[in-house]
Amino acid sequence: MSKSVELPDCFYPRQPITITPSAPTPKHSLYLSNFDNQNLLRFSIKYLYLFKKSVNFDTLKSSLSRVLVDYYPLAGRLRTCIEDDHRLEVDCNGEGAVFAEAFIDTTVEELLEPSKFPNESWRKFLYKVEAQSFLDVPPLVVQATRLRCGGMILCTAIHHCLCDGIGTSQFLNAWAKLTKDVKTDLTIIPFHERHVLKPRDPPQVKFPHPGNTRTKPTPQVDLFKFVQSQPLVATSFTFGPSEVLRLKKQCVPSTTLNRITTFEAVAAHTWRSWVRSLNLCPTLVVKLLFSVNVRKKMKLPEGYYGNGFVIGCAESTVKDLLAANNLHHGLKQVQEAKASLDDDEYIRSMIDLLEDKMVRTDLSRSLVISQWSRLGLEDVDFGEGKPLHMGPLTSGVYCLLLPVVGDANAVRVLVSVPESVVESFKCHMMMMMMMMMKKESWENDENGDVNTNGYHAQENGLF
């Protein structure tokens, strides 16, 4: 597996500037929903795009100014509510987004493979705004970096409490569309209001929500703290259609394969491998937390770009999760967690639960998976072609399922794990695939067929 590459410093030919909307925008306070206001989301989503050819920076700035007319809250500033200092709102004041220009002495070819294993030095691709607190950082910060070969790195930091993955994809594709033709009309008009997800009065929490806790957890083992306390190593695994099919075959009989999604199979496999690598007590209950889009279920308006997802929670004892040499148990827990979110009353109950300021997401024994694939993030085209790579600026303890540029049916798993268990984690992520390949090879040998699957594992990114 390739290692991260330390990057040279970026050169900034001029000071960053503030890009304001190109036309007058509404001035008001924007209410943020309970989903937006979760403490878990008080950070910026940082995307990194690698393009073969650079776009004119003046054109990027002009189109950004234009798109901020439609997405004017991103040109505002976060603040606490006067009546409740636990809540955030957006002061839609049109102050603008930060835009930085830079140059780095490297090429697309030198960055393409290492970009799959980002480390702290990759933060150089995003201008750091000096601020006293998270609230003082503008909701949108952009850095466009020219490369020696004529390529471009584009990095964006967007406050998660304003947008989720679908919302950021919607914004970035709108910006790209206006970059190609500033006079065009947006296909999707952003819907700003968040009151459609307002809690009931009084709140009605009718269901258990295992992904949340009201009291500060004092678990037997705090995996989150354990993982964060150690040096982390970024790992990346690409699963093409054939690898995904093999995972599904480890879950259920072949007659029911169509009932399993790629997310379910890959998430169950990653959770199981992560837990196994940590060598935990068999009786410990572990959780898998993952985001589930509820826009359709809650009938959110088209163009809604706020946080329209809830946290699904699968849980199991370590013993049960690892007992059999297949993924059936883990998959079942994931599917049951997803099924519980099919009820809009359950979702309303979760909105009401979050009205309690003591409630927090239970990370103590959890692996958190966020799905960035199939959101359209990899389709962003500013006029010089789609990106050669898209992913996060850095790799963290949260696991990301990322799109694979050029293959809509593939998915890439990116997660940083403690240095002490990285080899074990890599081994478990790959071991099941090797076992399936051997099984297929034996079956084909008995049938007199030639099987070459095992020879393509490295090409498919499993190693």
C-alpha positions in Angstrom: 0.0 0.0 0.0 1.4 3.4 -0.9 2.5 5.7 1.8 1.6 9.4 2.3 3.9 11.9 0.7 5.2 15.1 2.5 4.4 18.1 0.3 6.5 21.2 -0.4 5.1 24.5 0.8 2.6 26.4 -1.2 3.6 29.9 -2.5 0.9 32.6 -2.2 1.5 35.3 -4.8 -1.0 37.6 -3.0 -3.1 37.8 0.1 -6.4 35.9 0.2 -9.5 38.0 -0.7 -13.1 37.9 0.4 -15.6 37.1 -2.4 -19.0 38.7 -1.8 -22.3 38.0 -3.7 -22.4 39.8 -7.0 -25.9 41.2 -6.3 -27.8 42.3 -3.2 -28.9 39.4 -1.0 -31.5 39.0 1.8 -30.3 40.2 5.2 -31.8 38.1 8.0 -31.1 35.4 10.5 -31.4 31.8 9.2 -32.8 29.2 11.6 -30.8 26.0 11.7 -32.6 22.7 12.5 -31.7 20.3 15.3 -29.9 18.2 12.7 -27.8 21.2 11.7 -27.1 22.0 15.4 -25.6 18.8 16.5 -22.3 19.2 18.2 -21.0 16.3 16.0 -21.3 18.7 13.0 -19.5 21.7 14.3 -16.6 21.4 11.9 -15.9 22.1 8.2 -16.2 19.5 5.5 -12.9 19.8 3.6 -12.9 18.5 0.0 -9.9 18.1 -2.2 -10.2 18.0 -6.0 -7.3 17.2 -8.4 -7.8 18.5 -12.0 -5.5 17.8 -14.9 -5.9 21.3 -16.2 -6.4 24.5 -14.3 -9.3 26.9 -14.7 -8.7 30.6 -14.9 -8.7 31.8 -11.3 -10.4 35.1 -12.2 -13.2 33.1 -13.7 -13.5 31.0 -10.6 -13.8 34.1 -8.4 -16.4 35.7 -10.7 -18.6 32.6 -10.8 -18.2 32.1 -7.0 -19.5 35.7 -6.5 -22.4 34.9 -8.8 -23.3 31.5 -7.1 -23.2 33.2 -3.7 -26.3 35.2 -4.7 -28.3 32.0 -4.8 -26.4 30.4 -1.8 -26.2 33.6 0.2 -26.1 31.9 3.7 -22.6 30.6 2.7 -21.6 34.3 2.5 -22.9 35.0 6.0 -21.5 34.2 9.4 -22.4 31.7 12.2 -23.5 33.0 15.6 -25.2 31.8 18.7 -28.9 32.6 19.2 -29.6 35.3 21.6 -32.4 33.3 23.3 -30.4 30.1 23.4 -26.6 30.1 23.4 -26.6 26.3 22.7 -28.1 26.9 19.3 -26.5 28.3 16.2 -28.0 30.4 13.5 -26.7 32.1 10.3 -26.4 35.9 10.2 -27.0 36.3 6.5 -25.0 39.6 6.1 -23.3 39.0 2.8 -19.7 39.4 4.2 -18.5 36.8 1.8 -16.3 33.7 1.4 -12.5 33.5 1.6 -10.6 32.8 -1.6 -6.9 32.1 -1.7 -4.6 31.6 -4.7 -1.5 29.5 -4.5 1.2 27.7 -6.5 3.0 24.5 -5.5 6.0 23.0 -7.3 4.7 19.6 -8.1 2.6 17.8 -10.8 -0.6 15.9 -11.2 1.3 12.7 -11.8 3.2 13.2 -8.6 0.1 13.7 -6.6 -2.5 11.3 -8.0 -1.5 8.1 -6.2 -0.4 9.8 -2.9 -3.7 11.7 -2.7 -5.4 8.4 -1.7 -3.3 8.5 1.5 -3.4 12.1 2.7 -1.5 13.2 5.8 -1.3 16.4 7.8 0.9 18.1 5.2 -2.0 18.1 2.8 -3.5 20.8 4.9 -1.2 23.2 2.9 -3.8 23.0 0.1 -6.3 24.9 2.2 -5.6 28.4 3.5 -5.9 28.5 7.3 -8.1 31.3 8.6 -6.8 32.6 11.9 -9.8 32.7 14.2 -10.6 32.6 17.9 -13.3 30.0 17.5 -15.2 27.9 15.0 -17.8 30.6 14.8 -15.3 33.1 13.6 -14.3 31.1 10.5 -16.4 32.0 7.4 -18.7 29.2 6.4 -16.9 28.9 3.0 -13.2 28.9 2.5 -11.6 28.1 -0.9 -8.0 27.7 -2.1 -7.1 27.2 -5.7 -3.6 25.9 -6.3 -1.8 25.8 -9.6 0.6 23.0 -10.3 3.8 23.0 -12.2 2.3 20.9 -15.0 -0.7 23.2 -15.5 -3.0 21.2 -13.3 -5.0 22.5 -10.4 -5.9 21.5 -6.8 -9.1 23.0 -5.6 -9.9 22.7 -1.9 -13.1 23.9 -0.2 -14.0 24.0 3.5 -17.8 24.3 4.1 -19.4 24.4 7.5 -21.2 21.1 8.1 -23.9 22.8 10.2 -25.0 24.6 7.0 -24.7 21.7 4.5 -24.6 17.9 4.4 -22.9 15.9 1.7 -25.8 16.2 -0.7 -26.0 19.9 0.0 -22.3 20.5 -0.6 -22.5 18.5 -3.9 -25.5 20.6 -4.9 -23.5 23.8 -4.2 -20.3 22.7 -5.8 -22.0 21.5 -9.0 -23.9 24.8 -9.1 -20.7 26.8 -8.8 -19.1 24.6 -11.5 -22.1 25.2 -13.8 -21.8 28.9 -13.5 -18.0 28.8 -14.1 -18.7 27.3 -17.5 -21.4 29.8 -18.3 -22.1 32.6 -15.8 -25.3 33.6 -17.6 -26.9 30.1 -17.3 -29.7 29.3 -14.9 -29.2 26.8 -12.1 -30.9 23.5 -12.6 -31.7 23.2 -8.9 -32.7 26.2 -6.9 -31.5 26.1 -3.3 -34.1 25.9 -0.6 -32.9 27.8 2.5 -35.6 27.4 5.1 -35.0 24.7 7.8 -38.3 25.0 9.7 -39.5 21.9 7.9 -37.4 20.0 10.4 -38.5 22.0 13.5 -39.2 19.9 16.6 -42.7 19.4 18.0 -43.9 21.4 21.0 -43.7 19.7 23.4 -41.1 17.2 22.1 -42.3 13.6 21.8 -39.5 11.1 22.0 -41.4 7.8 21.4 -38.5 5.5 20.4 -35.1 4.4 21.7 -32.2 5.9 19.8 -29.1 3.8 20.5 -26.8 6.1 18.6 -27.4 8.9 21.2 -26.8 9.1 24.9 -28.0 11.7 27.4 -25.4 11.1 30.0 -21.7 11.3 29.5 -20.7 7.7 28.8 -18.3 6.0 31.1 -17.8 2.8 29.1 -15.6 -0.1 30.0 -13.6 0.7 26.9 -13.6 4.1 25.1 -12.5 3.1 21.6 -12.8 6.7 20.3 -10.3 8.0 22.9 -8.1 5.0 22.4 -7.9 5.5 18.6 -7.3 9.2 18.9 -4.6 8.8 21.5 -2.3 7.0 19.1 -0.4 7.9 15.9 -2.8 7.2 13.0 -2.1 5.7 9.6 -4.3 6.3 6.6 -5.5 3.2 4.9 -7.4 3.0 1.5 -9.2 0.0 -0.1 -10.9 0.1 -3.5 -13.8 -2.4 -4.1 -14.8 -2.8 -7.7 -18.0 -4.6 -8.8 -16.4 -8.0 -8.6 -15.1 -7.4 -5.1 -18.5 -6.1 -3.9 -20.2 -9.2 -5.3 -17.8 -11.4 -3.4 -18.6 -9.5 -0.2 -22.3 -9.9 -0.8 -21.8 -13.7 -1.3 -20.4 -13.8 2.2 -23.6 -12.3 3.6 -26.4 -14.3 2.1 -27.3 -17.1 -0.3 -26.8 -16.1 -4.0 -30.6 -16.1 -4.5 -31.0 -13.0 -2.4 -28.0 -11.0 -3.4 -30.1 -8.3 -5.0 -31.5 -7.4 -1.6 -28.1 -6.1 -0.4 -26.7 -2.7 -1.3 -23.1 -2.0 -1.9 -23.1 0.3 1.2 -24.4 -2.5 3.4 -21.9 -5.1 2.3 -18.9 -2.8 2.4 -19.9 -1.1 5.7 -20.5 -4.5 7.4 -17.1 -5.8 6.2 -15.2 -2.7 7.3 -16.9 -2.6 10.7 -16.1 -6.3 11.3 -12.4 -5.8 10.2 -12.0 -2.7 12.3 -13.4 -4.5 15.4 -11.3 -7.6 14.8 -8.1 -5.6 14.4 -8.6 -3.9 17.8 -8.6 -7.3 19.7 -11.5 -6.4 22.0 -13.3 -8.2 24.8 -15.9 -10.7 23.3 -18.7 -9.4 25.5 -18.2 -5.7 24.6 -21.0 -4.1 22.7 -19.7 -2.2 19.7 -21.6 0.1 17.4 -21.5 1.2 13.7 -22.9 4.7 13.2 -23.7 5.8 9.6 -25.6 8.5 7.9 -29.0 7.9 6.2 -30.6 10.4 3.8 -34.2 11.2 4.8 -35.1 13.8 2.3 -37.7 11.7 0.6 -39.0 10.2 3.8 -39.5 13.7 5.3 -40.7 15.1 2.0 -38.1 17.9 2.1 -38.4 20.4 -0.8 -36.2 20.0 -3.8 -33.0 21.9 -3.4 -32.9 21.5 0.4 -29.2 21.7 1.1 -29.1 21.6 4.9 -28.5 18.5 6.9 -31.2 16.1 5.8 -29.8 12.9 7.2 -30.1 10.9 10.5 -27.6 8.6 12.2 -28.3 4.9 11.9 -26.9 2.7 14.6 -26.1 -1.0 14.3 -24.8 -2.7 17.4 -23.5 -6.1 18.4 -21.3 -7.9 20.8 -17.8 -8.5 19.6 -18.4 -12.2 19.9 -21.5 -12.2 17.7 -20.0 -9.9 15.1 -16.9 -12.1 14.7 -18.3 -15.5 15.4 -19.0 -16.9 11.9 -16.6 -16.7 9.0 -19.1 -14.6 7.0 -20.7 -11.2 7.1 -24.3 -12.3 7.7 -24.6 -11.0 11.3 -23.0 -7.6 10.7 -25.1 -7.1 7.6 -28.3 -8.0 9.4 -27.5 -5.4 12.1 -26.9 -2.7 9.4 -30.1 -3.6 7.6 -32.2 -3.6 10.7 -30.8 -0.2 11.7 -31.7 1.2 8.3 -35.2 -0.3 8.4 -35.9 1.5 11.7 -35.4 4.8 9.9 -38.2 4.0 7.3 -40.7 5.3 9.9 -41.2 9.1 9.7 -42.4 9.0 13.3 -39.0 7.6 14.3 -37.3 10.4 12.5 -39.6 13.0 14.2 -38.8 11.3 17.5 -35.0 11.8 16.8 -35.6 15.5 15.9 -37.4 16.0 19.2 -34.7 14.0 21.1 -32.1 16.5 19.9 -34.0 19.3 21.5 -32.4 18.1 24.7 -29.1 19.9 24.9 -27.6 17.1 27.1 -28.0 14.5 24.3 -24.9 13.7 22.3 -23.8 11.1 19.8 -22.3 8.0 21.4 -18.9 7.7 19.9 -17.3 5.8 22.8 -17.5 2.3 21.2 -18.4 3.2 17.6 -17.0 3.2 14.2 -18.5 6.1 12.2 -19.0 5.7 8.5 -19.9 8.6 6.2 -20.9 7.9 2.6 -19.5 10.4 0.0 -20.1 8.1 -2.9 -23.0 8.5 -5.3 -23.6 12.1 -4.2 -22.3 13.6 -7.5 -19.2 15.0 -5.8 -17.0 13.3 -8.4 -18.9 14.9 -11.3 -17.9 18.5 -10.5 -16.6 20.0 -13.8 -15.5 23.7 -13.9 -15.0 23.6 -17.6 -11.7 21.7 -18.0 -13.0 18.2 -17.4 -14.0 16.2 -14.4 -11.5 15.6 -11.6 -8.9 12.9 -11.7 -9.4 12.5 -7.9 -11.8 13.7 -5.3 -11.6 13.0 -1.6 -11.1 14.6 1.8 -8.2 16.9 2.5 -7.0 14.6 5.3 -7.9 11.2 6.7 -9.4 10.9 10.1 -10.9 8.3 12.5 -14.2 8.6 10.8 -14.5 6.1 7.9 -15.4 7.5 4.5 -16.9 5.6 1.5 -15.6 7.6 -1.4 -16.5 7.6 -5.1 -14.0 6.1 -7.6 -13.5 8.5 -10.5 -14.4 6.7 -13.7 -16.2 3.8 -12.1 -19.6 4.6 -10.7 -20.0 1.0 -9.5 -16.8 1.0 -7.4 -16.3 2.4 -3.9 -13.2 3.4 -1.9 -12.9 3.0 1.8 -10.6 5.5 3.6 -10.0 5.4 7.3 -7.1 6.1 9.6 -6.4 3.5 12.2 -3.8 3.3 15.1 -0.3 2.5 13.9 -0.3 -0.4 16.3 -3.1 -2.2 14.5 -2.7 -1.0 10.9 -1.2 -4.2 9.6 -3.9 -6.3 11.4 -6.7 -4.1 9.9 -5.3 -4.3 6.4 -5.0 -8.1 6.8 -8.6 -8.5 7.9 -9.9 -6.2 5.2 -8.2 -8.3 2.5 -8.4 -11.8 4.1 -12.0 -12.4 3.3 -11.6 -11.4 -0.3 -8.7 -13.8 -0.7 -10.7 -16.6 0.9 -13.5 -15.9 -1.6 -11.1 -15.9 -4.5 -9.6 -19.2 -3.4 -13.1 -20.7 -3.1 -14.1 -19.5 -6.6 -10.8 -20.9 -7.9 -11.5 -24.4 -6.4 -15.0 -24.4 -7.7 -13.9 -23.5 -11.2 -11.1 -26.0 -11.1 -13.6 -28.7 -10.3 -15.7 -27.5 -13.3 -12.7 -27.4 -15.5 -12.8 -23.6 -15.9 -9.9 -21.2 -15.8 -10.1 -18.6 -13.0 -7.9 -15.5 -13.1 -9.6 -13.5 -10.3 -6.8 -13.9 -7.9 -4.3 -12.3 -10.3 -6.3 -9.1 -10.6 -6.6 -8.3 -6.9 -3.7 -5.9 -6.8 -4.9 -4.1 -10.0 -8.3 -3.6 -8.3 -6.7 -1.8 -5.4 -7.1 -4.4 -2.7 -3.4 -4.4 -1.8 
